[in-house]
């Protein structure tokens, strides 16, 4: 079956919005046009989660808040992070084929990715429903919230297929350089979720079930809108239901690029859980200080991870277009912009931290402890920038295995070694915190060494095959 005649292909690409092309023009402008919509989307996602917590905490109670957060949230984050990391390979492949203007392979990649997400979400729903009671027992969920947690998770797992299809559709749009439509879809979902939270929880008094069903409904809305946008697309990523299915060689490439990302995300979550365990040993005030600092820390991580998404898509498109010099220039420009934003963020919070902490706590010990954490870590944020920028460009160029190895060793293994050897001897909160700058610096050095070796760019034939007839 033909994908598109040559004349229609040319017309489709001529119809594509100019801002969707990252292979031409000024690099820093292309990055920032892509960066800010994703940043806004991430902030709206955080608003989504915050409002959920506020509504359930104020109108249902602390047991309900504990049931939808805490161990339940960690469990969901672990599963979702793995699958999101796994499917990240699909976005890279689509960006590469789109940048290469290979319409046939772009279309096959889109339909393979969506089919993979449908079956992956279905498997996650079935597996989650079967495994949830066991997981709650193993994680020693308190008896007074066991029933609420089970209710919440059983409903939440219904949203897996819509969630994965929505995330994949958004990734496809971003792979073409369009970050605005996913932002608009997310804003609509946030508004729907808040409205349904108020209706189901405050008006109907459904408790945690209301929060869960609001999530299911908003995810379903996001999925439908995103798929409709893809069906109306005038480029090679256009969705056609009859073309849904798996193309084996494309699926293999997506998994080869995505599986390292899934593994990396899982180990990240596990190492953070171990760090949280170490912090818990210092008492409630320190745990509260760490939780409050997490709200400040999230601003930095949102910014730097958004730049990581931007450079990955930029790299994928330019790698597919074989414009390798733009990858090198992108690295320097993205690095400088991210360093500047990180430096501003660090200085701003060091001067205003006292006031920010008072938004989350009134206890002087909590605020003082938070300032100790902030003063120790904020100056070191800058040491993480190279990790996000370099790993994003390298993954976009089709090499996800080496970044995974570097990250697992530098961030995860070295961090755990420090926590299990140095921390017990020192037994101070700063000893625990030191695992961050130590591992960030070590991992940055490894990424810089790999970047300047040039080996990451020697594999175009492994990721983008010779063009096939459409």
URHUGI-V983242 format. One record per pair of residues at least 4 apart in sequence whose ideal C-beta (glycine too) atoms are under 7 Angstrom apart, sorted by the first residue. I is the first residue (numbers start at 1). J is the second residue. Records with the same first field share a line. If there is no record, write none. Layout:
I->J / J
//
This chain:
2->470
3->103 / 104 / 107 / 470
4->8 / 9 / 12 / 103 / 470
5->9
6->10
7->11
8->12
9->13 / 103
10->14
11->15
12->16 / 234 / 235 / 236
13->101 / 235
15->234
16->20 / 21 / 234 / 235
17->178
19->33 / 177
20->176 / 177 / 178
21->177
22->30 / 177 / 313 / 314 / 317 / 318
23->99 / 317 / 318 / 321 / 323
25->29 / 30
26->30
27->31 / 326 / 329 / 330 / 333
28->32 / 333 / 337
29->33
30->34 / 314
31->35 / 310 / 311 / 314 / 333 / 334
32->36
34->38 / 177 / 179 / 310 / 313
35->39 / 306 / 307 / 310
36->40
37->41 / 179 / 180 / 183
38->42 / 179 / 306 / 309 / 310
39->43 / 302 / 303 / 306
40->44 / 183
41->45 / 182 / 183 / 186
42->46 / 302 / 306
43->47 / 302
44->48 / 186 / 187 / 190
45->49 / 186
46->50 / 298
47->51 / 190
48->52 / 190 / 193
49->53
50->54
51->55 / 194 / 197
52->56 / 68 / 197 / 211
53->57 / 65 / 69
54->58
55->59 / 197 / 198 / 201
56->60 / 64 / 65 / 68 / 201 / 208 / 211
57->62 / 65
59->201 / 202
60->64 / 201 / 207 / 208
62->66
63->67 / 144 / 145 / 148
64->68 / 148 / 207 / 208
65->69
66->70 / 145
67->72 / 145 / 148 / 149 / 152 / 208
68->72 / 152 / 208 / 211
69->73
71->75 / 139 / 141
72->76 / 149 / 152 / 153
73->77
74->78 / 273
75->79 / 135 / 139
76->80 / 156
77->81 / 269
78->82 / 266 / 269
79->83 / 124
80->84
81->85 / 265 / 266 / 269
82->86 / 262 / 265 / 266
83->87 / 120 / 124 / 164 / 262
84->88 / 167 / 265
85->258 / 261 / 262 / 264 / 265
86->258 / 259 / 261 / 262
87->117 / 168 / 258
88->92 / 258 / 261
89->93 / 254 / 255 / 256 / 257 / 258 / 261 / 400
90->94 / 109 / 113 / 116 / 168 / 171 / 254 / 258
91->95 / 171 / 174 / 175
92->96 / 257 / 312 / 316 / 395 / 396
93->97 / 109 / 250 / 253 / 254 / 257
94->98 / 106 / 109 / 110 / 113 / 172 / 175 / 237
95->99 / 175 / 313 / 316 / 317 / 320 / 396
96->100 / 316 / 319 / 320 / 398 / 463 / 464
97->102 / 105 / 106 / 109 / 320 / 464
98->106 / 175 / 176 / 236 / 237 / 317 / 320
99->316 / 317 / 318 / 319 / 320 / 321
100->320 / 321 / 464
102->106 / 467
103->107 / 236 / 470
104->108 / 468 / 470
105->109 / 468
106->110 / 236 / 237
107->111 / 236 / 243
108->112 / 247 / 250
109->113 / 250
110->114 / 172 / 237 / 239
111->115 / 243 / 244 / 245
112->116 / 246 / 247 / 250 / 251 / 254
113->117 / 168 / 172 / 254
114->118 / 165 / 168 / 244
115->119 / 244 / 245 / 246
116->120 / 246 / 251
117->121 / 164 / 165 / 168
118->122 / 161 / 165
119->123
120->124 / 164
121->125 / 160 / 161 / 163 / 164 / 165
122->126 / 161
123->127
124->128 / 160
125->129 / 157 / 158 / 160 / 161
126->130
127->131
128->132 / 153 / 157 / 160
129->154 / 157
131->135
132->136 / 150 / 153 / 154
133->137 / 150
134->138
135->139
136->141 / 146 / 149 / 150
141->145 / 146 / 149
142->146
145->149
146->150
147->151
148->152 / 208
149->153
150->154
151->155 / 208 / 209
152->156 / 208 / 212
153->157
155->209 / 212 / 213 / 216
156->212 / 215
158->216
159->163 / 215 / 216 / 219
160->164
161->165
162->166 / 219 / 220 / 223
163->167 / 219
164->168
165->169 / 223 / 227
166->170 / 219 / 222 / 223 / 226
167->171
168->172
169->173 / 226 / 227 / 230
170->174 / 182 / 185 / 226
171->175
172->230 / 237
173->178 / 181 / 182 / 229
174->178 / 179 / 182 / 313
175->313 / 316
176->235 / 237
177->313 / 317
179->183
180->184
181->185 / 229
182->186
183->187
184->188
185->189 / 222 / 225 / 226
186->190
187->191
188->192 / 221 / 225
189->193 / 218 / 221 / 222
190->194
191->195
192->196 / 217 / 218 / 221
193->197 / 214 / 215 / 218
194->198
195->199
196->200 / 214 / 217 / 218
197->201 / 210 / 211 / 214
198->202 / 203
199->203 / 204
200->204 / 206 / 210 / 213 / 214
201->206 / 207 / 210 / 211
204->210
206->210
208->212
209->213
210->214
211->215
212->216
213->217
214->218
215->219
216->220
217->221
218->222
219->223
220->224
221->225
222->226
223->227
224->228
225->229
226->230
227->231 / 239
228->232
229->233
230->237 / 238 / 239
231->238 / 239
233->237 / 238
246->251
247->251
248->252
249->253
250->254
251->255
252->256
253->257 / 463
254->258
255->259
257->398 / 400
258->262
259->263
260->264 / 400 / 401 / 404
261->265 / 400
262->266
263->267 / 404
264->268 / 404 / 407 / 408
265->269
266->270
267->271 / 408 / 412
268->272 / 412
269->273
270->274
271->275 / 412 / 415 / 416
272->276
273->277
274->278 / 416 / 419
275->279 / 419 / 432 / 435
276->280
278->419 / 423 / 432
279->286 / 287 / 290 / 432
280->287
282->286 / 429
283->287
284->288
285->289 / 363 / 365 / 366 / 369
286->290 / 369 / 429
287->291
288->292 / 361 / 366
289->293 / 366 / 369 / 370 / 373
290->294 / 373
292->357 / 360 / 361 / 366 / 370
293->297 / 370 / 373 / 374
294->298
295->360
296->349 / 353 / 356 / 374
297->301
298->302
299->303 / 345
300->304 / 342 / 345 / 381
301->305
302->306
303->307 / 341 / 345
304->308 / 338 / 342 / 384 / 385 / 388
305->309 / 388
306->310
307->311 / 334 / 338 / 388 / 389
308->312 / 388 / 389 / 392
309->313
310->314
311->315 / 330 / 334 / 389 / 392 / 393 / 396
312->316 / 392 / 395 / 396
313->317 / 396
314->318 / 330 / 396
315->319 / 327 / 330 / 392 / 393 / 396 / 397
316->320 / 396
317->321
318->323 / 326 / 327
319->327 / 396 / 397 / 398
320->464
324->457
325->329
326->330
327->331 / 393 / 397
329->333
330->334 / 393
331->335 / 389 / 390 / 393
332->336
333->337
334->338 / 389
335->339 / 385 / 386 / 389
336->340
337->341
338->342 / 385 / 389
339->343 / 382 / 385
340->344
341->345
342->346 / 381 / 382 / 385
343->347 / 382
344->348
345->349 / 381
346->350 / 378 / 379 / 381 / 382
347->351
348->352
349->353 / 356 / 374 / 378
350->374 / 375 / 378
352->356
353->357 / 371 / 374
354->358 / 367 / 371
357->361 / 367 / 370 / 371
358->367
361->366 / 367
363->367
364->368
365->369
366->370
367->371
368->372
369->373
370->374
371->375
372->376
373->377 / 433
374->378
376->430 / 433
377->381 / 433 / 436
380->436 / 437 / 440
383->437 / 440 / 441 / 444
384->388 / 440
385->389
386->390 / 444 / 447 / 448
387->391 / 440 / 443 / 444 / 447
388->392
389->393
390->394 / 447 / 448 / 451
391->395 / 403 / 407 / 447
392->396
393->397
394->399 / 403 / 456
395->399 / 400 / 403
397->456 / 457
398->459 / 462 / 463
399->403 / 456 / 459
400->404
401->405
402->406 / 450 / 456
403->407
404->408
405->409
406->410 / 443 / 446 / 447 / 450
407->411 / 412 / 443
408->412 / 413
409->413 / 414
410->414 / 439 / 442 / 443 / 446
411->415 / 439 / 443
412->416
413->417
414->418 / 439 / 442
415->419 / 435 / 439
416->420
417->421
418->422 / 423 / 435 / 438
419->423 / 435
422->426 / 431
423->431 / 432
426->431
427->431
429->433
430->434
434->438
435->439
436->440
437->441
438->442
439->443
440->444
441->445
442->446
443->447
444->448
445->449
446->450
447->451
448->452
449->453
450->455 / 456
451->456
459->463
460->464
//
